[in-house]
Amino acid sequence: MKPPPFEYHSPTSLAEALAVLADRTDAKPLAGGQSLIPAMNFRLAAPAALVDLNRIDQLAGITESEGRIRIGAMTRHRAVERDGRIAARAPLLAEAMPHIAHPQIRSRGTIGGSLAHADPAAELPAVMVALDATLVLQDGAGERRIPATEFFTGLFATALRPGELVTAVEVPALAPRTGWAFDEFSRRHGDYALVGVAVMLSLRGQGRCDRVRIALLSVGDGPVLAGSAMETLQGTRPTPEAIREAAERAAREDIAPPSDIHASESYRRQLVRVLTRRALTRAAARAAGARP
Ligand SMILES: Cc1cc2nc3c(=O)[nH]c(=O)nc-3n(C[C@H](O)[C@H](O)[C@H](O)COP(=O)(O)OP(=O)(O)OC[C@H]3O[C@@H](n4cnc5c(N)ncnc54)[C@H](O)[C@@H]3O)c2cc1C
């Protein structure tokens, strides 16, 4: 099928794009088009106008300053995957990127598009929640910043206001004695995951957990922060027993996963149990200085 007719705008500056979006409430931004165009072709989305962000150079690129890495919204997944600074300073993100779709899709898909789309099965929303990232949003009235935990508000829903764009996401650079791990299970590599988990774990003196963040994907309406599991590990040594208990609580208490044609609720809980245990074990070893 082909999409219904739409107006096409191709601004070359952010100001121009925001002006069109302010003017046309029935317009949608177009980034990599890897989700929006299929949705339009299936007539699940029918915006009257598209505001193509692809010619706005200022929205793409990766920079680092004051311990934070800023990734412009139009930075392609593939550019993030291949960036040396991301590998060194935000390795959780680097580890998750190859799980997103296939290289062809990663060559077009963008960070901002994936976050704005807020698919509950997408990797990046959970990774940003685990990293405690900040979304940078802008409309004609100015810029605002919002933590990833507050940005995702429901099924394909975000805190974006009409006419507002994601312009960047900022992630804290890896702190000392901090480990990370991303893991997921999908039926074929590149498919959306049945369950995924992103972990950040910092150790303090005597090897106790100082800060633990565990974010799960594909088990709710959006990324789920596994609060009970995090609480289990806080201030304790990440022994195999403690990790096993945290993973158990994640599976039993932190989620209300759907049963659908892809997997039953109980199967998803079992995947959370196993993947969380594996990811925490790897993150704890890395925090303690083991080689990745
Ligand atoms: C076969 C296939 C498999 C895939 N598998 C996966 C997968 O395993 N994991 C995964 O995470 N993704 C997967 N994707 C989706 C892919 O990662 C997309 O790149 C991503 O979902 C959307 O990014 P995009 O840049 O293409 O956005 P677009 O499709 O252009 O836009 C998506 C939505 O976000 C809005 N938008 C875009 N940019 C902005 C912005 N800067 N500010 C505000 N709103 C904006 C658009 O208006 C639209 O509503 C898959 C896609 C395909 C086609």
PDBQT file of the ligand as one rigid body, heavy atoms in Angstrom, charges set to zero:
ROOT
HETATM    1  C1  LIG A 301      12.101  -4.345   9.966  1.00  0.00    +0.000 C 
HETATM    2  C2  LIG A 301      12.342  -3.394  11.117  1.00  0.00    +0.000 A 
HETATM    3  C3  LIG A 301      12.848  -3.924  12.302  1.00  0.00    +0.000 A 
HETATM    4  C4  LIG A 301      13.085  -3.067  13.387  1.00  0.00    +0.000 A 
HETATM    5  N1  LIG A 301      13.587  -3.611  14.529  1.00  0.00    +0.000 NA
HETATM    6  C5  LIG A 301      13.820  -2.792  15.583  1.00  0.00    +0.000 A 
HETATM    7  C6  LIG A 301      14.351  -3.315  16.809  1.00  0.00    +0.000 A 
HETATM    8  O1  LIG A 301      14.653  -4.508  16.944  1.00  0.00    +0.000 OA
HETATM    9  N2  LIG A 301      14.542  -2.448  17.823  1.00  0.00    +0.000 N 
HETATM   10  C7  LIG A 301      14.234  -1.108  17.721  1.00  0.00    +0.000 A 
HETATM   11  O2  LIG A 301      14.422  -0.360  18.682  1.00  0.00    +0.000 OA
HETATM   12  N3  LIG A 301      13.751  -0.598  16.578  1.00  0.00    +0.000 NA
HETATM   13  C8  LIG A 301      13.545  -1.394  15.509  1.00  0.00    +0.000 A 
HETATM   14  N4  LIG A 301      13.059  -0.851  14.354  1.00  0.00    +0.000 N 
HETATM   15  C9  LIG A 301      12.748   0.600  14.316  1.00  0.00    +0.000 C 
HETATM   16  C10 LIG A 301      13.981   1.416  14.001  1.00  0.00    +0.000 C 
HETATM   17  O3  LIG A 301      14.897   1.332  15.070  1.00  0.00    +0.000 OA
HETATM   18  C11 LIG A 301      13.630   2.904  13.802  1.00  0.00    +0.000 C 
HETATM   19  O4  LIG A 301      14.785   3.517  13.445  1.00  0.00    +0.000 OA
HETATM   20  C12 LIG A 301      13.083   3.690  14.979  1.00  0.00    +0.000 C 
HETATM   21  O5  LIG A 301      11.987   3.120  15.591  1.00  0.00    +0.000 OA
HETATM   22  C13 LIG A 301      12.557   5.061  14.557  1.00  0.00    +0.000 C 
HETATM   23  O6  LIG A 301      13.588   5.842  14.166  1.00  0.00    +0.000 OA
HETATM   24  P1  LIG A 301      13.489   6.688  12.844  1.00  0.00    +0.000 P 
HETATM   25  O7  LIG A 301      14.630   7.646  12.872  1.00  0.00    +0.000 OA
HETATM   26  O8  LIG A 301      13.386   5.792  11.675  1.00  0.00    +0.000 OA
HETATM   27  O9  LIG A 301      12.133   7.523  13.084  1.00  0.00    +0.000 OA
HETATM   28  P2  LIG A 301      10.888   7.799  12.124  1.00  0.00    +0.000 P 
HETATM   29  O10 LIG A 301      10.317   6.525  11.633  1.00  0.00    +0.000 OA
HETATM   30  O11 LIG A 301      11.233   8.830  11.107  1.00  0.00    +0.000 OA
HETATM   31  O12 LIG A 301       9.897   8.474  13.190  1.00  0.00    +0.000 OA
HETATM   32  C14 LIG A 301       9.311   7.708  14.228  1.00  0.00    +0.000 C 
HETATM   33  C15 LIG A 301       8.359   8.612  15.045  1.00  0.00    +0.000 C 
HETATM   34  O13 LIG A 301       9.103   9.551  15.804  1.00  0.00    +0.000 OA
HETATM   35  C16 LIG A 301       8.756  10.909  15.421  1.00  0.00    +0.000 C 
HETATM   36  N5  LIG A 301      10.037  11.629  15.429  1.00  0.00    +0.000 N 
HETATM   37  C17 LIG A 301      11.153  11.325  14.727  1.00  0.00    +0.000 A 
HETATM   38  N6  LIG A 301      12.172  12.130  15.078  1.00  0.00    +0.000 NA
HETATM   39  C18 LIG A 301      11.690  12.972  16.015  1.00  0.00    +0.000 A 
HETATM   40  C19 LIG A 301      12.271  14.043  16.774  1.00  0.00    +0.000 A 
HETATM   41  N7  LIG A 301      13.564  14.363  16.646  1.00  0.00    +0.000 N 
HETATM   42  N8  LIG A 301      11.489  14.687  17.659  1.00  0.00    +0.000 NA
HETATM   43  C20 LIG A 301      10.180  14.352  17.824  1.00  0.00    +0.000 A 
HETATM   44  N9  LIG A 301       9.580  13.351  17.129  1.00  0.00    +0.000 NA
HETATM   45  C21 LIG A 301      10.325  12.667  16.240  1.00  0.00    +0.000 A 
HETATM   46  C22 LIG A 301       8.109  10.781  14.054  1.00  0.00    +0.000 C 
HETATM   47  O14 LIG A 301       7.207  11.851  13.809  1.00  0.00    +0.000 OA
HETATM   48  C23 LIG A 301       7.410   9.438  14.187  1.00  0.00    +0.000 C 
HETATM   49  O15 LIG A 301       6.204   9.606  14.900  1.00  0.00    +0.000 OA
HETATM   50  C24 LIG A 301      12.817  -1.666  13.266  1.00  0.00    +0.000 A 
HETATM   51  C25 LIG A 301      12.338  -1.147  12.055  1.00  0.00    +0.000 A 
HETATM   52  C26 LIG A 301      12.086  -2.001  10.989  1.00  0.00    +0.000 A 
HETATM   53  C27 LIG A 301      11.568  -1.417   9.698  1.00  0.00    +0.000 C 
ENDROOT
TORSDOF 0
